[in-house]
């Protein structure tokens, strides 16, 4: 949420001209930065930080000189670039956290309809983790571990259904935003297809959530 807040507030900050709104958004960016820093320190202490893959530092500069680098054919794929790895890692991290959150919400929601909706989110996140983890595995890169084991067996909700739906809606928005960023950095056709399909799936899931919130 802190990462999503920083992106949204920074984007809005670049578009405003009124000083009072600018000051407010500037404070929001700083608060999101503080929240992210504190969160990173906390998960480091708990040893649950999802570290990104390590890419060896290049010893020389290589220039692309083949048209196959952007080939539309899946049989002529180049190795993942660092930008593609970064985008894929971000998507996997988001889905690992999202799956854990949806799993917890599905246990404590007060109605069967909401429990089913949250569990649909679990299945959607699981599929995305599997698909993108395969891309990392094909490049001999590690995938983040799941956090499902941290969900307890409690069925007593500390939050209202409305708050859980609001967090879910926000998470969907952040996920779609991350996919858009990833799509802009994807040179490989298969990676671009995965991002495009994920945007559609997440959009449909978000729309279903909006219908429930309206009801």
Residue frames relative to the residue before (quaternion, step in Angstrom):
aa qw qx qy qz dx dy dz
X 1.0000 0.0000 0.0000 0.0000 0.00 0.00 0.00
X 0.6248 0.5407 -0.3393 0.4495 3.57 1.07 -0.74
X 0.6463 0.5079 -0.3149 0.4745 3.57 1.00 -0.85
X 0.6541 0.5128 -0.3062 0.4641 3.57 0.96 -0.88
X 0.6447 0.5275 -0.3136 0.4558 3.56 1.02 -0.82
X 0.6450 0.5225 -0.3221 0.4552 3.57 0.96 -0.86
X 0.6575 0.5117 -0.3126 0.4561 3.58 0.96 -0.87
X 0.7025 0.4810 -0.2735 0.4476 3.55 0.81 -1.04
X 0.6875 0.4829 -0.2889 0.4590 3.57 0.87 -0.95
X 0.6464 0.5153 -0.3224 0.4612 3.58 0.99 -0.82
X 0.6434 0.5201 -0.3191 0.4623 3.56 1.01 -0.81
X 0.6732 0.4808 -0.2938 0.4788 3.55 0.96 -0.88
X 0.6147 0.5735 -0.3377 0.4232 3.58 1.05 -0.80
X 0.6769 0.5035 -0.2966 0.4475 3.57 0.99 -0.79
X 0.7146 0.4683 -0.2481 0.4566 3.59 1.22 -0.35
X 0.6495 0.5340 -0.3255 0.4326 3.62 1.23 -0.19
X 0.2350 -0.7683 0.5819 0.1256 3.52 -1.26 0.54
X 0.5869 0.5729 -0.3775 0.4298 3.60 1.17 -0.47
X 0.5050 -0.6992 0.4174 0.2863 3.57 -0.77 1.04
X 0.6641 0.5129 -0.3260 0.4355 3.60 0.92 -0.86
X 0.6612 0.4810 -0.3070 0.4870 3.60 1.00 -0.78
X 0.6154 0.5454 -0.3389 0.4572 3.56 1.06 -0.78
X 0.6609 0.5060 -0.3072 0.4612 3.60 0.91 -0.89
X 0.6490 0.5228 -0.3177 0.4523 3.56 0.99 -0.85
X 0.6930 0.4685 -0.2796 0.4712 3.58 0.83 -0.96
X 0.6038 0.5541 -0.3508 0.4531 3.56 1.11 -0.66
X 0.6447 0.5006 -0.3123 0.4861 3.58 1.03 -0.80
X 0.6310 0.5399 -0.3287 0.4497 3.58 1.04 -0.78
X 0.6336 0.5201 -0.3277 0.4699 3.58 1.01 -0.80
X 0.6699 0.4962 -0.2990 0.4643 3.59 0.92 -0.90
X 0.6504 0.5079 -0.3178 0.4669 3.59 1.01 -0.78
X 0.6399 0.5102 -0.3200 0.4773 3.58 1.04 -0.77
X 0.6273 0.5337 -0.3255 0.4646 3.56 1.06 -0.77
X 0.6550 0.5039 -0.3024 0.4750 3.58 0.97 -0.86
X 0.6458 0.5208 -0.3138 0.4618 3.57 0.99 -0.87
X 0.6555 0.5093 -0.3096 0.4637 3.58 0.96 -0.86
X 0.6533 0.5141 -0.3142 0.4584 3.57 0.94 -0.88
X 0.6731 0.4878 -0.2962 0.4703 3.58 0.91 -0.90
X 0.6358 0.5270 -0.3253 0.4606 3.57 1.05 -0.76
X 0.6459 0.5206 -0.3192 0.4581 3.58 0.99 -0.84
X 0.6466 0.5126 -0.3160 0.4683 3.57 0.99 -0.85
X 0.6531 0.5291 -0.3113 0.4433 3.58 0.99 -0.86
X 0.7236 0.4284 -0.2676 0.4704 3.60 0.78 -0.98
X 0.5628 0.5574 -0.3940 0.4662 3.59 1.21 -0.33
X 0.6550 0.5026 -0.3068 0.4736 3.58 0.99 -0.85
X 0.7166 0.4362 -0.2427 0.4871 3.59 1.07 -0.77
X 0.3708 -0.7636 0.4517 0.2747 3.58 1.34 -0.08
X 0.5234 0.6106 -0.4367 0.4031 3.58 0.97 0.84
X 0.3443 0.7556 -0.4929 0.2599 3.59 1.22 0.31
X 0.3142 -0.7396 0.5670 0.1812 3.57 -0.86 1.01
X 0.1592 -0.8333 0.5257 0.0626 3.56 0.09 1.32
X 0.4632 -0.6779 0.4900 0.2929 3.61 -1.02 0.74
X 0.6244 -0.5257 0.4052 0.4119 3.60 -1.22 0.36
X 0.4016 -0.6964 0.5441 0.2401 3.55 -1.17 0.64
X 0.1360 -0.7863 0.6007 0.0501 3.56 -0.76 1.09
X 0.4626 -0.6916 0.4721 0.2913 3.62 -0.69 1.04
X 0.4905 -0.6545 0.4878 0.3050 3.56 -1.01 0.79
X 0.4518 -0.7106 0.4573 0.2862 3.64 -0.71 0.99
X 0.3592 -0.7430 0.5281 0.1998 3.56 -1.03 0.82
X 0.7898 0.0861 -0.0803 0.6020 3.57 1.26 -0.20
X 0.5142 -0.6370 0.4835 0.3097 3.55 -1.27 0.39
X 0.0814 -0.7862 0.6121 0.0264 3.55 -0.87 1.01
X 0.2157 -0.7785 0.5796 0.1072 3.54 -0.94 0.92
X 0.4839 -0.6495 0.5024 0.3026 3.54 -1.09 0.74
X 0.0170 0.8188 -0.5722 0.0428 3.57 -0.74 1.04
X 0.6623 0.4622 -0.3161 0.4978 3.57 1.24 0.31
X 0.4941 -0.6729 0.4695 0.2874 3.55 -0.97 0.87
X 0.5575 0.6234 -0.3900 0.3852 3.58 1.19 -0.43
X 0.4762 0.6729 -0.4415 0.3542 3.60 1.24 -0.24
X 0.7732 0.2125 -0.1262 0.5840 3.58 1.10 -0.68
X 0.2192 0.8094 -0.5145 0.1794 3.55 1.12 0.68
X 0.4211 -0.7072 0.5054 0.2591 3.60 -1.01 0.77
X 0.6098 0.5750 -0.3413 0.4255 3.57 1.27 -0.18
X 0.4681 -0.7155 0.4507 0.2565 3.55 -0.81 1.06
X 0.6252 0.5570 -0.3414 0.4271 3.60 1.18 -0.39
X 0.7303 0.3896 -0.2219 0.5154 3.59 1.24 -0.22
X 0.2411 0.8152 -0.4930 0.1852 3.56 0.99 0.85
X 0.3609 -0.7031 0.5689 0.2275 3.56 -1.03 0.81
X 0.6236 -0.5076 0.4031 0.4370 3.62 -1.20 0.27
X 0.6217 -0.5542 0.3952 0.3875 3.56 -1.16 0.57
X 0.3717 -0.6994 0.5620 0.2383 3.56 -1.00 0.84
X 0.6643 -0.5007 0.3658 0.4173 3.57 -1.26 0.30
X 0.6267 0.5312 -0.3379 0.4593 3.59 1.08 -0.68
X 0.6559 0.4995 -0.3076 0.4750 3.58 1.00 -0.82
X 0.6297 0.5241 -0.3301 0.4690 3.58 1.02 -0.79
X 0.6444 0.5273 -0.3144 0.4560 3.57 0.97 -0.89
X 0.6737 0.4964 -0.2909 0.4638 3.58 0.92 -0.94
X 0.6635 0.4993 -0.3046 0.4666 3.58 0.93 -0.89
X 0.6427 0.5261 -0.3169 0.4580 3.56 0.98 -0.87
X 0.6411 0.5258 -0.3179 0.4599 3.58 0.99 -0.81
X 0.6526 0.5084 -0.3077 0.4701 3.57 0.99 -0.85
X 0.6590 0.5013 -0.3130 0.4652 3.59 0.91 -0.89
X 0.6432 0.5219 -0.3231 0.4578 3.59 0.92 -0.88
X 0.6561 0.5202 -0.3042 0.4544 3.56 0.95 -0.93
X 0.7003 0.4673 -0.2692 0.4676 3.56 0.95 -0.88
X 0.5933 0.5475 -0.3663 0.4627 3.60 1.10 -0.61
X 0.6848 0.4604 -0.2762 0.4928 3.57 0.91 -0.93
X 0.6586 0.5219 -0.3079 0.4461 3.57 0.97 -0.89
X 0.6340 0.5292 -0.3334 0.4547 3.58 0.99 -0.79
X 0.6549 0.5111 -0.3086 0.4632 3.57 0.94 -0.90
X 0.6585 0.5119 -0.3019 0.4618 3.57 0.96 -0.89
X 0.6799 0.4811 -0.2900 0.4714 3.60 0.91 -0.91
X 0.6156 0.5449 -0.3425 0.4548 3.59 1.08 -0.70
X 0.6634 0.4926 -0.2968 0.4787 3.56 0.99 -0.86
X 0.6615 0.5085 -0.3065 0.4581 3.58 0.93 -0.90
X 0.6487 0.5360 -0.3276 0.4297 3.60 0.99 -0.80
X 0.6483 0.5225 -0.3178 0.4535 3.59 1.18 -0.47
X 0.7974 0.3446 -0.1479 0.4728 3.58 1.00 -0.75
X 0.4423 0.6844 -0.4755 0.3315 3.63 1.20 -0.06
X 0.4941 -0.7152 0.4269 0.2494 3.57 -1.04 0.81
X 0.7629 0.2940 -0.1856 0.5451 3.62 1.18 -0.36
X 0.6026 -0.5789 0.4148 0.3601 3.54 -1.21 0.58
X 0.6125 0.5661 -0.3473 0.4287 3.58 1.07 -0.74
X 0.6790 0.4658 -0.2869 0.4895 3.57 0.95 -0.86
X 0.6276 0.5329 -0.3441 0.4513 3.59 0.97 -0.77
X 0.6556 0.5045 -0.3062 0.4710 3.56 0.99 -0.83
X 0.6431 0.5260 -0.3220 0.4538 3.58 1.00 -0.83
X 0.6729 0.4819 -0.3020 0.4730 3.58 0.88 -0.91
X 0.6678 0.4928 -0.3204 0.4567 3.61 0.96 -0.77
X 0.5607 0.5597 -0.3880 0.4710 3.59 1.18 -0.46
X 0.6246 0.5348 -0.3242 0.4677 3.56 1.12 -0.71
X 0.6051 0.5492 -0.3409 0.4647 3.57 1.10 -0.72
X 0.6859 0.4815 -0.2830 0.4665 3.59 0.87 -0.97
X 0.6417 0.5223 -0.3244 0.4585 3.58 1.00 -0.80
X 0.6644 0.4952 -0.2989 0.4733 3.58 0.93 -0.91
X 0.6288 0.5463 -0.3369 0.4389 3.60 0.99 -0.82
X 0.6532 0.5122 -0.3120 0.4622 3.57 0.96 -0.84
X 0.6764 0.4923 -0.3018 0.4573 3.57 0.92 -0.88
X 0.6165 0.5349 -0.3452 0.4633 3.57 1.03 -0.75
X 0.6608 0.5144 -0.3005 0.4566 3.57 0.92 -0.95
X 0.6897 0.4978 -0.2903 0.4385 3.60 0.81 -1.02
X 0.7354 0.4149 -0.2447 0.4766 3.58 0.82 -0.96
X 0.5937 0.5504 -0.3700 0.4557 3.59 1.13 -0.55
X 0.6082 0.5483 -0.3503 0.4547 3.59 1.10 -0.63
X 0.6248 0.5281 -0.3402 0.4637 3.58 1.04 -0.72
X 0.6554 0.4921 -0.3048 0.4852 3.58 1.00 -0.82
X 0.6546 0.5256 -0.3142 0.4432 3.57 0.95 -0.89
X 0.6375 0.5291 -0.3249 0.4561 3.60 1.01 -0.79
X 0.7017 0.4150 -0.2533 0.5208 3.57 1.21 -0.54
X 0.4732 -0.6962 0.4141 0.3464 3.58 1.34 0.29
X 0.4791 0.6352 -0.4491 0.4067 3.54 1.05 0.88
X 0.4892 -0.6813 0.4531 0.3019 3.62 -1.00 0.73
X 0.3248 -0.7140 0.5847 0.2069 3.53 -1.29 0.44
X 0.5680 -0.5947 0.4317 0.3705 3.60 -1.08 0.60
X 0.4731 -0.6661 0.4907 0.3028 3.56 -1.08 0.64
X 0.5491 -0.6164 0.4565 0.3318 3.55 -1.21 0.54
X 0.3241 -0.7488 0.5519 0.1719 3.55 -1.26 0.54
X 0.3055 0.8005 -0.4759 0.1985 3.58 1.29 0.23
X 0.6257 0.5786 -0.3421 0.3957 3.58 1.04 -0.74
X 0.6280 0.5489 -0.3399 0.4346 3.59 1.21 -0.37
X 0.5469 0.5822 -0.4069 0.4431 3.60 1.27 -0.06
X 0.3203 -0.7594 0.5358 0.1832 3.59 -0.68 1.06
X 0.5721 -0.5944 0.4393 0.3555 3.59 -1.31 0.01
X 0.3538 0.7533 -0.4851 0.2684 3.58 1.23 0.30
X 0.1762 -0.7731 0.6016 0.0967 3.55 -1.14 0.77
X 0.5380 0.5894 -0.4057 0.4456 3.57 1.27 0.30
X 0.2953 -0.8031 0.4946 0.1522 3.56 -0.47 1.18
X 0.3224 -0.7306 0.5656 0.2059 3.60 -0.95 0.86
X 0.7305 0.3643 -0.2004 0.5418 3.58 1.33 -0.23
X 0.5206 -0.6005 0.4966 0.3490 3.54 -1.27 0.37
X 0.6390 -0.5191 0.3975 0.4053 3.57 -1.25 0.39
X 0.6301 0.5455 -0.3343 0.4400 3.58 1.03 -0.80
X 0.6676 0.4922 -0.3103 0.4645 3.59 0.93 -0.85
X 0.6459 0.5133 -0.3260 0.4616 3.60 0.97 -0.79
X 0.6535 0.4973 -0.3148 0.4759 3.59 1.01 -0.76
X 0.6220 0.5333 -0.3413 0.4607 3.58 1.07 -0.72
X 0.6624 0.4930 -0.3078 0.4726 3.60 0.92 -0.88
X 0.6342 0.5288 -0.3292 0.4580 3.58 1.03 -0.76
X 0.6492 0.5162 -0.3090 0.4654 3.56 0.96 -0.88
X 0.6512 0.5075 -0.3070 0.4733 3.58 1.00 -0.83
X 0.6465 0.5237 -0.3147 0.4569 3.58 1.00 -0.86
X 0.6330 0.5233 -0.3284 0.4665 3.58 1.03 -0.77
X 0.6419 0.5271 -0.3177 0.4573 3.57 0.98 -0.86
X 0.6583 0.4997 -0.3029 0.4746 3.58 0.95 -0.90
X 0.6468 0.5303 -0.3204 0.4448 3.59 0.98 -0.84
X 0.6638 0.4896 -0.3050 0.4761 3.58 0.94 -0.88
X 0.6261 0.5364 -0.3268 0.4620 3.58 1.05 -0.79
X 0.6519 0.5100 -0.3074 0.4695 3.59 0.99 -0.85
X 0.6404 0.5234 -0.3240 0.4594 3.57 1.04 -0.79
X 0.6330 0.5268 -0.3270 0.4636 3.57 1.03 -0.77
X 0.6422 0.5056 -0.3161 0.4817 3.56 1.01 -0.81
X 0.6650 0.5131 -0.2997 0.4524 3.56 0.96 -0.89
X 0.6332 0.5420 -0.3248 0.4470 3.56 1.02 -0.84
X 0.6601 0.5135 -0.3075 0.4539 3.58 1.04 -0.76
X 0.7200 0.4168 -0.2415 0.4995 3.60 1.23 -0.39
X 0.5727 0.6243 -0.3640 0.3870 3.58 1.30 -0.10
X 0.1679 -0.7808 0.5975 0.0710 3.58 -0.75 1.11
X 0.6577 0.5007 -0.3080 0.4710 3.58 1.12 -0.63
X 0.5381 -0.6630 0.4223 0.3042 3.55 -0.91 0.94
X 0.6731 0.5037 -0.3176 0.4385 3.59 0.90 -0.88
X 0.6384 0.5147 -0.3255 0.4707 3.58 1.06 -0.72
X 0.6488 0.5152 -0.3141 0.4637 3.58 0.96 -0.86
X 0.6345 0.5258 -0.3263 0.4631 3.59 1.02 -0.80
X 0.6435 0.5254 -0.3233 0.4531 3.59 0.95 -0.87
X 0.6660 0.4932 -0.3044 0.4697 3.59 0.91 -0.89
X 0.6525 0.5246 -0.3141 0.4477 3.58 0.93 -0.88
X 0.6752 0.4883 -0.2946 0.4679 3.57 0.91 -0.90
X 0.6370 0.5359 -0.3292 0.4456 3.56 1.02 -0.78
X 0.6062 0.5492 -0.3560 0.4518 3.59 1.03 -0.74
X 0.6683 0.5047 -0.2966 0.4590 3.57 0.95 -0.89
X 0.6719 0.4939 -0.3012 0.4625 3.58 0.91 -0.91
X 0.6743 0.4855 -0.2961 0.4710 3.56 0.92 -0.89
X 0.6241 0.5435 -0.3387 0.4477 3.57 1.04 -0.73
X 0.6566 0.4985 -0.3061 0.4760 3.58 0.97 -0.86
X 0.6504 0.5133 -0.3171 0.4615 3.59 0.95 -0.86
X 0.6557 0.5104 -0.3039 0.4659 3.57 1.00 -0.84
X 0.6423 0.5211 -0.3204 0.4618 3.58 1.01 -0.80
X 0.6258 0.5250 -0.3349 0.4696 3.60 1.02 -0.78
X 0.6459 0.5223 -0.3137 0.4600 3.58 1.05 -0.77
X 0.6313 0.5327 -0.3270 0.4591 3.58 1.02 -0.79
X 0.6258 0.5307 -0.3360 0.4624 3.58 1.02 -0.80
X 0.6558 0.5023 -0.3151 0.4673 3.59 0.94 -0.83
X 0.6545 0.5162 -0.3133 0.4550 3.60 0.97 -0.85
X 0.6374 0.5206 -0.3254 0.4656 3.61 1.07 -0.75
X 0.6350 0.5364 -0.3302 0.4472 3.57 1.02 -0.78
